[in-house]
Amino acid sequence: MNSIATLTMNPTIDVSYDVARMHHTHKMRTDNEWYAPGGGGINVARVLVRLGGNARCYYLSGGATGPALDGLIDLHQLVRTRIAITGPTRIASAVLERESGKEYRFTPKGPTIAEHEWRECLDRLAQADCGTVVLSGSLPPGVPDDFYARVIRLLRPRGIEIVLDSSGAGLAHGIEAGSLLLVKPSLGELRQYVGRALDTREEAAKAAMAIVEAGKARLVAVTMGHEGAVLARQGGPVFLPALKIEAASAVGAGDSFVAGMVFALGSGKDELEAFRFGIAAGSAAVLRAGAGLAHPADIERLLGQVQPL
């Protein structure tokens, strides 16, 4: 399996708690407290390493909370390249209300990044020694909308494969840069990209196929929550239904899906088997409350439930 790097421009310290019941104004005592390093690329790396892959995390970190993120990444034994910034690393919270079983998520927009900081990130990536780079997560304030496109133009001439999982302008500019191995939008993100409703899975498949047919990406995997997922590829679109499982959390499902597909592709699996593995990994992530992400044992167990192709 070739070496993989992940980029996280807007990482988080993910904090999760349980409360008996949510109340406004009153102090609520929590339990089952959990801290983890988060943000798209870091989450992808965590799952890749669990699966036996190699992944280096490139990420921005700063302020009073930056050292806490660095320490959490070290606790998870991830190889890292930190780009120092002035602004504080954001803290995202997920609170599970036990009475209702509902999860409440609070995610700040992140620190404002100075031009010299995001340019240093490009300089570090120019030295990356890997076969695949996963660009995952939102772009924080101050970073240009075409940042992912700049990274793609920087790395593709070196033969490095690019995987893109973002939203909004970052996703749009990245797709337009083209030559991507894999793009993984959610249905909502694909709707925003194409500017129309996409009310059926057939419409979603057609929109994803347009990206493939334009030569922008070899594979486009559109995740649709409880409705399953669509994979667009040169051989035509393929649909897989969602697994019938009880979800405890939505944190990290998309990141686990990406990690599963990237790991399977890097292990020599064909694109359809990689798609099945991604479905199993994304489903495994929602089994556990908080920011636990997918675990290999759960992925292997659920893989047997994913419809064969």
ZATOR-330541 format. One line per field, with one value per residue (C-alpha): x, y, z; residue in one letter; residue number from 0. Coordinates in steps of 0.05 Angstrom, whole numbers. Example, Ala and Ser with C-alpha at 12.3 -4.5 7.8 and 13.67 -1.06 7.14 Angstrom:
<nodes>
east: c(246	273) $
north: c(-90	-21) $
up: c(156	143) $
res: c(a	s) $
n: c(0	1) $
</nodes>
This chain:
<nodes>
east: c(0	29	38	-17	-19	-80	-90	-134	-139	-191	-178	-215	-209	-272	-305	-365	-409	-473	-528	-592	-634	-620	-644	-633	-603	-591	-524	-523	-476	-444	-411	-377	-329	-284	-231	-203	-165	-213	-225	-233	-162	-143	-205	-187	-116	-141	-183	-129	-79	-128	-136	-61	-45	7	-16	19	-25	-12	-52	-56	-51	-44	-65	-75	-113	-61	-15	-75	-91	-18	-18	-82	-53	9	-35	-66	4	-5	55	46	70	44	38	38	-15	-31	-106	-132	-151	-226	-263	-324	-374	-423	-474	-517	-583	-597	-671	-686	-626	-613	-544	-530	-468	-434	-379	-344	-323	-249	-193	-175	-113	-61	-34	36	6	-32	27	72	23	32	108	105	59	107	156	106	133	71	29	-39	-62	-131	-157	-213	-254	-275	-230	-224	-232	-175	-158	-175	-233	-187	-138	-152	-146	-77	-57	-82	-42	19	16	-13	48	88	41	8	-65	-114	-177	-224	-278	-301	-360	-379	-328	-271	-305	-325	-255	-223	-268	-255	-180	-193	-151	-178	-178	-240	-289	-337	-393	-454	-520	-528	-458	-471	-536	-499	-445	-494	-544	-607	-649	-630	-694	-681	-621	-622	-614	-557	-524	-530	-498	-441	-431	-425	-363	-333	-350	-319	-253	-254	-251	-244	-293	-349	-381	-444	-465	-540	-548	-603	-616	-548	-496	-482	-415	-403	-349	-332	-373	-435	-466	-476	-524	-518	-572	-555	-546	-603	-567	-583	-541	-512	-476	-465	-395	-342	-385	-363	-290	-293	-325	-267	-215	-247	-249	-178	-151	-186	-162	-91	-95	-109	-185	-225	-269	-333	-303	-273	-343	-371	-314	-329	-403	-383	-333	-382	-435	-386	-372	-444	-449	-411	-431	-381	-319	-298	-299	-298	-263	-236	-276	-341	-322	-308	-373	-415	-380	-416	-483	-465	-499	-449	-436) $
north: c(0	68	121	170	241	279	354	387	462	471	417	410	384	340	336	292	285	251	287	259	315	381	444	517	563	509	477	406	354	310	242	197	254	241	282	266	301	317	351	316	295	278	233	199	186	157	105	91	75	30	-8	-18	38	93	165	231	287	358	407	477	487	548	590	563	502	483	444	404	383	365	322	286	271	242	200	169	155	193	218	293	356	417	485	537	592	649	636	584	514	507	460	423	391	334	324	262	270	201	213	225	191	255	284	359	383	451	469	538	566	564	616	667	644	695	693	674	616	584	596	559	502	500	501	441	402	415	371	315	245	202	169	198	261	267	339	337	386	459	518	566	642	676	617	631	593	562	535	461	476	505	442	399	439	434	358	327	342	298	239	244	220	269	253	312	315	386	432	499	539	494	434	472	499	432	395	447	437	365	302	275	202	209	263	248	299	288	296	365	385	359	398	461	447	437	489	446	401	330	300	228	182	179	255	251	196	238	299	256	223	292	304	237	247	317	285	321	257	182	167	207	176	212	194	202	183	132	129	97	121	127	114	147	117	105	41	78	94	42	49	15	20	41	-14	-23	-5	37	101	128	187	221	246	221	178	213	214	139	126	163	126	59	73	101	42	-9	25	29	-45	-65	-72	-53	9	-30	-69	-3	27	-30	-22	52	38	-11	39	97	53	28	100	114	54	90	155	213	218	145	136	68	7	-50	-105	-67	-54	-128	-149	-99	-113	-179	-141	-94	-116	-150	-119) $
up: c(0	-19	34	48	75	99	102	155	148	203	256	321	390	392	460	475	536	558	597	625	595	561	598	581	634	687	697	669	698	646	645	595	578	518	481	412	356	300	234	167	150	221	227	161	186	252	215	163	218	254	189	183	135	139	142	157	183	157	199	227	302	347	406	476	450	397	445	469	397	386	448	428	360	394	440	378	352	287	247	242	208	245	213	269	268	316	324	372	349	354	402	376	424	416	472	476	512	541	552	479	447	407	396	395	359	367	317	315	247	266	272	218	181	158	87	109	149	92	45	93	89	13	23	70	23	-35	3	18	2	-10	-63	-43	-7	24	26	77	116	114	99	157	150	115	70	-4	-34	-86	-35	-49	-124	-110	-72	-130	-181	-136	-125	-188	-233	-184	-196	-128	-127	-95	-55	-40	13	27	17	-13	-51	-29	-61	-124	-138	-123	-172	-225	-217	-239	-244	-178	-157	-113	-93	-36	-28	14	-23	7	-15	-86	-88	-69	-122	-179	-155	-159	-116	-139	-111	-131	-128	-204	-207	-157	-198	-262	-229	-202	-270	-302	-259	-281	-355	-353	-331	-264	-222	-234	-178	-144	-83	-59	11	25	98	110	35	21	-29	-103	-137	-204	-248	-321	-322	-299	-232	-177	-118	-50	4	75	126	176	240	301	297	362	330	263	280	232	187	123	144	161	92	58	99	82	7	6	46	1	-63	-36	-18	-89	-85	-146	-143	-129	-71	-45	-48	-7	43	48	63	118	148	148	180	232	254	274	319	374	408	408	364	365	289	255	285	242	278	265	192	179	213	174	108	105	108	50	-14	-61	-129) $
res: c(m	n	s	i	a	t	l	t	m	n	p	t	i	d	v	s	y	d	v	a	r	m	h	h	t	h	k	m	r	t	d	n	e	w	y	a	p	g	g	g	g	i	n	v	a	r	v	l	v	r	l	g	g	n	a	r	c	y	y	l	s	g	g	a	t	g	p	a	l	d	g	l	i	d	l	h	q	l	v	r	t	r	i	a	i	t	g	p	t	r	i	a	s	a	v	l	e	r	e	s	g	k	e	y	r	f	t	p	k	g	p	t	i	a	e	h	e	w	r	e	c	l	d	r	l	a	q	a	d	c	g	t	v	v	l	s	g	s	l	p	p	g	v	p	d	d	f	y	a	r	v	i	r	l	l	r	p	r	g	i	e	i	v	l	d	s	s	g	a	g	l	a	h	g	i	e	a	g	s	l	l	l	v	k	p	s	l	g	e	l	r	q	y	v	g	r	a	l	d	t	r	e	e	a	a	k	a	a	m	a	i	v	e	a	g	k	a	r	l	v	a	v	t	m	g	h	e	g	a	v	l	a	r	q	g	g	p	v	f	l	p	a	l	k	i	e	a	a	s	a	v	g	a	g	d	s	f	v	a	g	m	v	f	a	l	g	s	g	k	d	e	l	e	a	f	r	f	g	i	a	a	g	s	a	a	v	l	r	a	g	a	g	l	a	h	p	a	d	i	e	r	l	l	g	q	v	q	p	l) $
n: c(0	1	2	3	4	5	6	7	8	9	10	11	12	13	14	15	16	17	18	19	20	21	22	23	24	25	26	27	28	29	30	31	32	33	34	35	36	37	38	39	40	41	42	43	44	45	46	47	48	49	50	51	52	53	54	55	56	57	58	59	60	61	62	63	64	65	66	67	68	69	70	71	72	73	74	75	76	77	78	79	80	81	82	83	84	85	86	87	88	89	90	91	92	93	94	95	96	97	98	99	100	101	102	103	104	105	106	107	108	109	110	111	112	113	114	115	116	117	118	119	120	121	122	123	124	125	126	127	128	129	130	131	132	133	134	135	136	137	138	139	140	141	142	143	144	145	146	147	148	149	150	151	152	153	154	155	156	157	158	159	160	161	162	163	164	165	166	167	168	169	170	171	172	173	174	175	176	177	178	179	180	181	182	183	184	185	186	187	188	189	190	191	192	193	194	195	196	197	198	199	200	201	202	203	204	205	206	207	208	209	210	211	212	213	214	215	216	217	218	219	220	221	222	223	224	225	226	227	228	229	230	231	232	233	234	235	236	237	238	239	240	241	242	243	244	245	246	247	248	249	250	251	252	253	254	255	256	257	258	259	260	261	262	263	264	265	266	267	268	269	270	271	272	273	274	275	276	277	278	279	280	281	282	283	284	285	286	287	288	289	290	291	292	293	294	295	296	297	298	299	300	301	302	303	304	305	306	307	308) $
</nodes>
